[in-house]
Amino acid sequence: MNVMESPRSETYGQIPQARTSSTTVLSAASPYTQPPETASDEANDVDAMGSTLNCSPVARKSPAGYYGTSSSISFLNDVYIAIGRGVPSSASDTTAAIPVPLKDSSTELLGSDSPDRFILPPRHTMDGILDVYWQRIHHLYPFIHRPTFQAAYEKLWLPAGAAGHSSALENGMLGSKRYGPDSVVFHCALNAIAALSCHFMEPRGKNRTRLADAFGERSRSLCHLDLFDEGSLAFVQTLLLIAQYLQSTPFPSRCWNCIGIACRLAQGMGLHVESPDLLSQLTAEEIDMRRRVWHGCVTLDAVVSMTLGRPLMLHKADRVPLPQLLQRETALGHVRPVVVESSHTDFFLESCKLYAVLRDIVSELYQKSEDKAGGYDAIIAFDAAISTLEDKLPSELRPHEARLMPEDTTGADICLQQAYVLQARRLHLRILLYRPTFTRHCQSLCAQSGTQAASPEVRSITEASSGLSQALSEACVERATQLIETVHESMSKSATGAWWYNLFYTRTAGVVILFAMACPSLFSSASNADRLLKAWELCQTVLADLEKLSSRVSPCMRQLEALQNQIQKSWSKQEQLRPPPRNQMRHDGIYALQTTPAIATTALFDSTTDHANFDAGGLGVAFPDENCFEFDLTTDFDWEAFLSNTGI
């Protein structure tokens, strides 16, 4: 693939197309256009968001691949073991095969001084890539100081000797005098930024992924071993950027280790504490950046721990105040309305507060033994904390209010994106909170409708607190429906976050919707049942749109379709009324809703469907062979294991 020059005035967000020019740096032989073998070409089992990339069990080959109760892969393994061997899913912790590396890094970790490591695309190409980062990513994850970094970037393009005396401060951040355009750390960060930006640019599909992988590989190759000795603020910033990019890859251990190293280096620098003596020696700008970087480590640690089901490294990390001067950075480079400056500040602060609740939920409900995990009182307290944060949200961080901003308002698109991203995070957090109760309640309903005896835990919940369990379960399904609607709406308005988060959210919500469909008594009216069906249809629509962005979406679609197929076969055994003729099917393989929830559920799973070739949503994706998953939902399907692995 050649990347060719295009006019600087071209619409941002488009990767310039190839032109046969002698000045084009990104030729067919360029190291940027020939990345190593991509993850899709390798036999990798798990991606960095904790989802399996195939429809079969992941082999338990190595203790290096640990995935705990909140990860997707752990739940799926428990389900497949129960299906294939009839083994009860008592243990949710799972190990998986180590992914095959892109290339052997043992010979590259120390790096070399080869000049091609510092080759960049043409100026207009890099300008467009950096613009995408500022406009789509930086205001969500403000880990670097824009004016300082931008000034250093501009110096990259000056002729030798033209830069003159550097006015950059020696404050240790990216773009400072020591970590400016002549440093390896700066180039490592710049390539990580480019890798992230490529995911928000055109064209879509494999070409974009290959270009992102090429920048990501270049960034990785510049991470020399001796950089880990420095413990600089600039290098921690760089590792946070790399960890963000790695979330889009099928390399969970790289992502996990990268954020872990960033946290350790941050602690080694003392970012986790603030003493009066230290603060007296720093400028307000330096204090703000130290706090931003520290809370960046804390938030990414919480997210990666939740998605992979691994222990929190920085659980109690609230001793350092939140940053307060983010609007100053915006004012340095651009004159914007006050509301937009406030949004830039408020979004990161509100995200940090929300992720503090996430850390507590993961620690209390998912990382404690079953007898010590929090009960209903903890769930109610966490729910109240989330509601308090929601009630105090600034108006510009609410999607409804952000949509009302005049389109010509500078930064209105940023406010809308921040509002949607924050709403999706909040909805997913509530699903995470309700999920344990939702799972147990649905297990009880399945046990009542089948031959399987309920466990003592399920019986105690059913007898003592069925009303509260029902309410929390309904709330879980409602939030899942809202999450799918939010992701779809944000994508339709180009006001969305990274596609890998949208995939994670949609998959999580889709499993909740399908689980609810397996329990018809969970929804009490035909209107509720109809909303479930519409939510499932919308889930398929979102996945079809996401499939255009990454090949990683297809396995997720097949997993959900296979689950729907198994629920369909289970209900076909119990149906009392014959469903409507096939010619009444909707385009997505779901029959029109009947007059009662029970009949609607029966109609949803018509036994006349050809299971082996069923195409949900007209997506052209066939189900696996119908013998792939033979089980009865009311007897040996372990919903607890399946839902726990969705990372919710």
C-alpha positions in Angstrom: 0.0 0.0 0.0 1.4 3.4 -1.0 0.5 6.5 0.9 0.5 9.5 -1.3 0.3 13.1 -0.8 -2.9 15.1 -0.9 -3.7 18.8 -0.4 -3.3 20.0 3.1 -6.8 21.4 3.0 -8.3 18.0 2.5 -10.9 16.9 5.0 -9.3 15.7 8.2 -9.6 12.1 9.1 -8.6 10.6 5.7 -5.4 8.8 5.1 -3.9 10.3 1.9 -3.9 8.0 -1.1 -0.8 6.9 -3.0 0.9 9.0 -5.6 4.0 8.0 -7.5 6.2 10.8 -6.5 9.9 10.8 -5.8 9.2 12.8 -2.7 6.8 10.3 -1.2 8.3 8.7 1.9 5.7 6.0 2.3 6.5 4.0 -0.8 5.9 0.3 -1.2 9.3 -0.5 0.3 8.7 1.9 3.2 8.8 0.3 6.7 5.5 1.9 7.4 3.7 0.2 4.5 5.1 -3.3 5.1 4.3 -4.1 8.8 5.0 -7.5 10.2 2.3 -10.1 10.0 -0.8 -8.8 11.6 -2.6 -10.4 14.4 -5.4 -11.6 12.1 -2.8 -13.8 10.3 -1.7 -15.4 13.6 -3.4 -18.1 15.7 -4.1 -15.8 18.6 -6.8 -16.8 21.1 -7.7 -13.6 23.0 -7.7 -9.9 22.3 -6.7 -7.1 24.6 -10.3 -6.4 25.6 -10.6 -10.0 27.0 -12.7 -11.6 24.3 -11.9 -14.9 22.5 -11.3 -14.7 18.8 -12.9 -18.0 17.9 -15.9 -20.1 18.6 -14.1 -23.0 20.2 -12.6 -23.4 23.7 -9.2 -21.7 24.4 -6.6 -24.3 25.3 -5.4 -24.1 28.9 -1.7 -24.3 27.9 0.1 -21.7 30.0 -0.3 -20.1 33.4 0.9 -16.9 31.8 -2.6 -16.4 30.3 -4.8 -15.8 33.4 -8.3 -14.4 32.9 -10.5 -13.9 36.0 -14.2 -13.7 36.7 -14.9 -10.4 34.9 -13.3 -11.4 31.6 -15.1 -12.7 28.5 -12.7 -15.5 27.9 -13.0 -17.1 31.3 -16.8 -17.3 31.0 -16.7 -18.7 27.5 -14.2 -21.4 28.6 -16.5 -22.5 31.4 -19.4 -22.7 29.0 -17.6 -24.8 26.5 -16.3 -27.2 29.1 -19.8 -27.7 30.5 -21.2 -28.3 27.0 -18.5 -30.7 25.8 -17.8 -32.6 29.0 -20.7 -31.9 31.3 -18.3 -30.5 33.9 -20.0 -28.0 36.4 -18.4 -24.6 36.1 -17.1 -24.1 39.6 -13.9 -22.3 38.7 -14.1 -19.2 36.6 -10.4 -18.5 36.5 -8.9 -19.5 33.2 -5.5 -19.7 31.4 -5.0 -19.4 27.7 -2.3 -19.9 25.2 0.2 -17.1 24.9 -0.4 -15.2 21.6 2.2 -15.5 18.9 4.2 -12.3 18.8 4.2 -10.1 15.7 7.9 -10.8 15.6 10.7 -11.8 18.0 11.4 -8.7 20.1 14.4 -10.2 22.0 16.8 -8.9 19.3 15.1 -5.5 19.1 14.5 -4.5 22.7 17.8 -2.7 23.0 17.1 -1.1 19.6 19.7 0.3 17.2 20.7 3.7 15.9 19.4 2.9 12.4 18.2 6.1 10.8 15.1 4.4 9.4 13.7 4.1 12.9 13.1 7.8 12.8 11.6 8.1 9.3 8.3 9.8 9.2 5.6 10.2 6.5 5.4 13.4 4.6 4.6 16.5 6.6 1.1 16.9 5.3 0.4 13.3 6.2 1.7 13.6 9.7 -0.2 16.9 10.2 -3.4 15.2 9.3 -2.7 12.2 11.6 -1.8 14.5 14.5 -4.9 16.6 13.9 -7.1 13.5 14.3 -5.4 12.8 17.6 -6.2 16.3 19.0 -9.7 16.2 17.7 -10.8 12.7 18.5 -8.6 11.2 21.2 -6.7 13.8 23.3 -9.7 15.4 24.9 -10.8 11.9 26.1 -7.4 10.9 27.4 -5.4 14.2 28.1 -2.2 12.4 29.0 0.2 14.9 27.2 0.5 18.7 27.3 -0.6 19.8 23.9 1.2 23.1 23.5 4.5 21.6 24.6 4.2 18.5 22.4 3.0 20.5 19.4 6.0 23.0 19.7 8.4 20.0 19.7 6.6 18.5 16.7 7.0 21.7 14.7 10.7 21.6 15.2 10.9 18.2 13.6 10.4 19.8 10.2 12.9 22.6 10.5 16.2 22.3 8.5 19.3 21.4 10.5 20.5 24.4 12.5 17.4 26.4 11.9 15.8 25.7 15.2 18.1 28.1 17.0 18.1 28.2 20.8 15.4 26.0 22.3 12.8 27.7 24.4 11.4 24.5 25.7 11.3 24.0 29.5 13.1 21.2 31.2 10.1 19.9 33.0 10.4 16.2 32.1 7.2 15.9 30.0 6.9 14.9 26.4 8.1 17.8 24.2 10.3 19.3 26.9 14.0 20.1 26.2 15.2 16.6 27.1 12.3 14.8 25.6 11.9 16.9 22.5 12.2 16.0 18.7 15.7 14.7 19.0 14.8 12.1 21.7 13.9 8.4 21.2 11.0 8.8 23.7 9.4 11.6 21.6 9.5 9.5 18.5 8.2 6.5 20.4 5.2 8.6 21.6 4.6 10.1 18.2 4.4 6.7 16.5 2.0 5.5 19.2 -0.2 8.6 18.6 -0.2 7.8 14.9 -1.2 4.2 15.5 -4.1 5.4 17.6 -5.2 8.1 15.1 -5.2 5.6 12.2 -8.2 3.8 13.8 -10.2 7.0 13.5 -9.3 7.7 9.8 -10.4 6.6 6.4 -10.1 4.2 4.6 -11.7 1.6 6.7 -10.8 -2.1 6.9 -7.5 -3.9 6.5 -5.5 -1.0 5.1 -6.2 1.1 8.1 -5.4 -1.7 10.5 -2.2 -2.5 8.7 -1.1 1.2 8.8 -1.9 1.4 12.5 0.0 -1.8 13.1 3.0 -0.4 11.3 3.1 2.7 13.5 2.5 0.6 16.6 5.4 -1.8 15.7 7.6 1.2 15.1 6.7 2.6 18.5 7.4 -0.7 20.1 10.8 -1.1 18.5 11.8 2.3 19.9 11.2 1.2 23.5 14.8 0.5 24.5 15.4 -1.4 27.7 17.4 1.5 29.2 14.4 3.8 29.0 12.9 1.8 31.9 15.7 3.0 34.1 14.9 6.6 33.8 11.4 6.7 35.2 10.7 10.0 33.5 7.3 11.6 33.2 7.7 11.6 29.4 8.2 7.8 29.3 5.2 7.2 31.5 3.1 9.4 29.2 4.5 7.3 26.3 3.5 4.0 27.9 0.0 5.2 28.5 -0.3 6.0 24.8 1.1 2.6 23.8 -1.3 0.9 26.3 -4.2 2.7 24.6 -3.2 1.4 21.2 -2.6 -2.1 22.5 -6.2 -2.3 23.6 -7.1 -2.5 19.8 -4.8 -5.5 19.3 -5.1 -9.3 20.0 -2.2 -9.1 22.5 -3.8 -8.9 26.0 -0.5 -9.6 27.9 1.3 -6.7 26.1 -1.5 -4.4 27.1 -1.6 -5.7 30.7 2.2 -5.5 31.1 2.4 -2.1 29.5 0.0 -0.4 31.9 1.6 -2.3 34.7 5.0 -1.0 33.9 3.6 2.5 33.6 2.1 2.3 37.1 5.3 1.0 38.6 7.4 3.8 37.0 4.8 6.3 38.1 5.1 5.1 41.7 8.9 5.0 41.4 8.7 8.7 40.5 6.5 9.4 43.5 3.5 10.5 41.4 1.2 8.7 43.9 2.1 11.1 46.7 2.3 14.9 47.1 4.3 16.6 49.8 4.3 20.3 50.5 8.0 20.4 49.9 7.6 18.9 46.4 4.7 21.1 45.5 6.6 24.2 46.4 9.3 23.3 43.8 6.9 22.8 40.9 5.0 25.1 38.7 1.2 24.8 38.5 1.6 23.4 35.0 4.0 20.7 36.2 1.7 19.8 39.2 -1.2 19.5 36.8 0.6 17.2 34.4 1.9 14.9 37.2 -1.7 14.5 38.4 -3.0 13.9 34.9 -0.5 11.2 34.3 -1.1 9.6 37.7 -4.8 9.4 37.2 -4.3 8.2 33.7 -2.4 5.2 35.2 -5.2 4.7 37.7 -8.0 4.7 35.2 -6.3 2.5 32.6 -5.3 0.1 35.4 -9.0 -0.2 36.4 -10.2 -0.7 32.8 -7.6 -3.3 31.9 -8.1 -5.2 35.2 -11.9 -5.3 34.6 -11.7 -6.4 30.9 -9.1 -9.1 31.6 -10.3 -10.1 35.0 -7.0 -9.5 36.7 -6.1 -7.9 40.0 -6.1 -4.2 40.4 -2.7 -2.7 40.9 -3.8 0.7 42.1 -7.0 0.2 44.0 -6.8 2.8 46.7 -5.2 5.6 44.7 -7.2 8.7 45.7 -4.6 10.4 47.7 -3.5 12.6 44.8 -6.0 15.4 44.0 -7.6 15.5 40.5 -6.0 17.9 38.0 -7.7 21.3 37.8 -6.0 23.3 35.1 -6.9 21.5 31.9 -8.7 24.5 30.5 -5.4 26.5 30.5 -4.0 24.1 28.0 -6.9 24.7 25.6 -6.6 28.4 26.0 -2.9 28.4 25.0 -3.6 27.1 21.5 -7.2 28.0 20.7 -9.7 30.6 21.6 -12.9 28.6 22.4 -16.2 29.3 24.2 -16.0 28.9 27.9 -18.5 26.0 27.8 -16.1 24.0 25.7 -13.1 24.7 28.0 -15.2 23.6 30.9 -16.2 20.4 29.1 -12.5 19.6 28.5 -11.9 19.9 32.2 -15.1 18.3 33.4 -15.0 15.2 31.2 -11.7 13.9 32.5 -12.6 14.8 36.1 -16.0 13.0 35.8 -14.3 10.0 34.2 -11.9 9.7 37.0 -14.7 9.8 39.5 -16.6 7.2 37.6 -13.6 4.9 37.4 -13.1 5.2 41.1 -16.5 3.6 41.5 -15.5 1.0 38.9 -12.5 0.1 41.0 -14.6 -0.4 44.1 -17.2 -2.5 42.3 -14.5 -4.8 40.8 -12.8 -5.1 44.1 -16.0 -5.7 46.1 -18.1 -7.8 43.8 -15.7 -9.6 41.5 -12.3 -10.0 43.3 -13.4 -11.3 46.6 -14.4 -14.8 47.4 -18.1 -15.5 47.1 -18.7 -15.6 50.9 -17.0 -12.2 51.3 -18.4 -10.4 48.3 -20.8 -7.5 48.9 -24.5 -8.1 49.1 -27.5 -6.0 48.3 -26.5 -3.2 50.6 -23.2 -2.7 48.7 -25.1 -2.8 45.3 -27.5 -0.1 46.5 -24.6 2.0 47.8 -22.7 1.8 44.5 -25.9 2.5 42.6 -26.5 5.6 44.7 -22.9 6.8 44.1 -23.4 6.5 40.3 -26.7 8.3 40.5 -25.0 11.1 42.5 -22.3 11.5 39.8 -25.0 11.5 37.1 -27.1 14.1 38.9 -24.1 16.5 39.2 -23.0 16.2 35.6 -22.5 19.6 33.8 -25.2 20.1 31.1 -22.7 20.0 28.2 -21.8 16.4 29.2 -25.3 15.2 28.8 -26.1 13.9 25.3 -29.5 15.7 25.1 -28.0 19.0 26.1 -24.9 18.6 23.9 -27.1 17.9 20.9 -28.8 21.2 21.4 -25.5 23.2 21.0 -25.4 25.2 17.7 -23.4 23.3 15.1 -21.2 26.3 14.4 -20.1 26.5 18.0 -16.4 25.8 18.2 -15.9 22.5 19.9 -19.5 21.4 19.8 -18.5 18.1 18.2 -16.1 17.5 21.0 -18.7 18.1 23.6 -21.1 15.7 21.9 -18.5 13.0 21.7 -17.5 13.4 25.4 -21.2 13.2 26.4 -21.8 10.0 24.5 -18.6 8.3 25.7 -19.4 9.2 29.3 -22.9 7.9 29.0 -21.7 4.6 27.6 -19.2 4.2 30.4 -21.9 5.0 33.0 -24.4 2.5 31.5 -21.8 -0.2 31.3 -20.8 0.4 34.9 -24.4 -0.2 36.0 -24.5 -3.4 34.1 -21.3 -4.5 35.8 -23.0 -3.6 39.1 -26.2 -5.5 38.5 -24.8 -8.5 36.7 -24.2 -10.9 39.6 -27.8 -10.5 40.8 -29.1 -10.7 37.3 -27.2 -13.9 36.7 -28.4 -15.6 39.8 -32.0 -14.5 39.2 -32.0 -15.9 35.7 -30.5 -19.1 36.9 -33.4 -19.4 39.4 -36.0 -18.8 36.6 -34.3 -21.4 34.3 -34.3 -23.9 37.2 -38.0 -23.3 37.9 -38.8 -23.9 34.2 -36.6 -27.0 33.8 -35.6 -30.2 35.6 -32.5 -28.8 37.2 -32.7 -28.2 41.0 -31.7 -24.7 42.1 -28.6 -24.3 44.2 -28.9 -23.3 47.9 -27.7 -19.8 46.9 -30.3 -19.5 44.2 -33.0 -20.8 46.5 -32.1 -18.4 49.3 -32.2 -15.5 46.8 -35.5 -16.6 45.4 -37.2 -17.1 48.7 -35.9 -14.1 50.6 -35.4 -11.4 48.1 -37.0 -12.3 44.8 -38.6 -8.8 44.5 -35.3 -7.0 44.8 -33.6 -9.6 42.5 -36.3 -9.1 39.9 -36.0 -5.3 40.1 -32.2 -5.4 39.7 -32.5 -7.9 36.9 -34.9 -5.7 35.0 -32.6 -2.7 35.6 -29.7 -4.7 34.1 -31.7 -5.5 31.0 -32.9 -1.9 30.7 -29.3 -0.6 31.0 -28.2 -3.1 28.4 -30.9 -1.9 26.0 -29.9 1.7 26.6 -26.2 0.9 26.1 -26.9 -0.6 22.6 -29.0 2.5 21.8 -26.3 4.9 22.9 -23.6 3.1 20.9 -25.7 3.1 17.8 -26.7 6.7 18.2 -23.2 7.9 18.8 -21.9 6.0 15.8 -24.6 7.5 13.6 -23.5 11.0 14.6 -19.8 10.3 14.3 -19.5 11.2 18.0 -18.2 7.9 19.3 -15.1 6.7 21.0 -12.8 3.9 19.9 -14.4 1.0 18.0 -12.9 -1.6 20.3 -14.8 -0.1 23.2 -18.0 0.0 21.2 -17.5 -3.7 20.4 -16.9 -4.5 24.0 -20.1 -2.6 25.1 -22.2 -4.1 22.3 -21.1 -7.6 23.0 -21.7 -7.2 26.7 -25.2 -5.8 26.2 -26.0 -8.4 23.6 -25.3 -11.3 26.0 -27.6 -9.7 28.6 -30.4 -9.3 26.1 -30.1 -12.9 24.9 -30.0 -14.2 28.5 -33.2 -12.2 29.3 -34.8 -13.7 26.2 -34.1 -17.2 27.6 -36.2 -16.2 30.7 -39.6 -15.1 29.4 -41.0 -14.6 32.9 -38.4 -11.9 33.4 -40.3 -9.5 31.3 -43.9 -9.0 32.3 -45.6 -7.6 29.2 -45.6 -7.8 25.4 -44.3 -4.3 25.1 -41.2 -5.2 27.2 -40.7 -8.3 25.1 -40.9 -6.3 21.9 -38.3 -3.9 23.2 -36.0 -6.8 23.8 -36.4 -8.0 20.3 -35.7 -4.5 18.9 -32.7 -4.3 21.1 -31.3 -7.5 19.7 -32.0 -6.3 16.2 -30.2 -3.1 16.9 -27.3 -5.0 18.5 -26.9 -6.9 15.2 -27.0 -3.6 13.3 -24.2 -2.1 15.4 -22.1 -5.2 15.0 -22.6 -5.1 11.2 -21.4 -1.5 11.2 -18.4 -2.3 13.5 -17.5 -5.2 11.2 -16.5 -2.6 8.6 -13.9 -1.3 11.0 -12.1 -4.5 12.1 -12.0 -8.2 11.3 -12.1 -8.8 15.1 -15.9 -8.1 15.1 -16.8 -11.2 13.0 -15.9 -13.7 15.7 -18.0 -11.7 18.2 -21.0 -11.8 15.8 -20.7 -15.5 15.4 -20.5 -16.1 19.2 -23.7 -14.2 19.8 -25.5 -15.8 16.8 -24.5 -19.2 18.1 -25.8 -18.4 21.5 -29.1 -17.2 20.0 -29.2 -20.5 18.0 -28.9 -22.6 21.1 -31.6 -20.7 22.9 -33.7 -21.2 19.9 -33.2 -24.9 19.9 -33.8 -25.1 23.7 -37.2 -23.4 23.4 -38.2 -25.4 20.3 -38.2 -28.4 22.6 -40.7 -26.8 25.0 -43.0 -24.9 22.6 -46.7 -25.7 22.9 -48.0 -23.6 20.0 -46.8 -23.9 16.5 -45.0 -20.7 15.4 -46.1 -18.7 12.3 -44.9 -19.8 8.9 -41.4 -19.0 7.8 -42.6 -16.4 5.3 -43.6 -14.2 8.3 -40.0 -14.0 9.5 -38.4 -10.6 9.8 -35.3 -10.0 7.8 -33.1 -10.8 10.7 -34.5 -14.2 11.4 -36.8 -13.1 14.3 -40.6 -13.7 14.0 -43.0 -10.9 14.6 -43.9 -10.5 18.2 -47.0 -12.4 19.4 -49.5 -11.2 21.9 -47.9 -12.6 25.1 -44.3 -12.8 26.3 -44.3 -16.6 26.5 -45.6 -17.0 22.9 -43.2 -14.3 21.8 -40.3 -16.1 23.2 -41.5 -19.4 21.5 -41.9 -17.6 18.2 -38.4 -16.0 18.5 -36.9 -19.5 18.4 -38.6 -21.3 15.6 -37.7 -25.0 15.3 -38.1 -24.8 11.5 -35.0 -22.7 11.2 -32.1 -24.3 9.5 -29.7 -24.0 12.5 -26.5 -24.9 10.5 -27.1 -22.1 8.0 -29.1 -19.6 9.9 -28.1 -16.0 8.9 -29.0 -13.5 11.6 -29.7 -10.1 10.4 -28.9 -10.9 6.8 -25.2 -10.4 7.6 -24.0 -13.3 5.5 -22.5 -15.0 8.5 -23.5 -18.7 8.9 -23.8 -20.3 12.2 -21.4 -23.1 13.1 -22.5 -26.7 12.7 -25.5 -27.3 14.9 -23.6 -30.0 16.8 -21.0 -27.5 17.9 -22.9 -26.7 21.1 -25.4 -29.4 22.1 -27.0 -28.5 25.4 -30.3 -27.7 27.2 -30.5 -24.2 28.7 -32.6 -25.5 31.6 -30.2 -28.2 32.6 -26.5 -27.8 31.8 -26.0 -24.3 30.4 -23.9 -22.3 32.9 -25.2 -18.7 32.5 -23.1 -17.5 35.5 -20.0 -18.6 33.6 -21.1 -17.2 30.3 -22.0 -13.7 31.6 -19.0 -13.4 33.8 -16.8 -13.8 30.8 -18.4 -10.8 29.0 -16.4 -8.5 31.2 -19.5 -6.9 32.7 
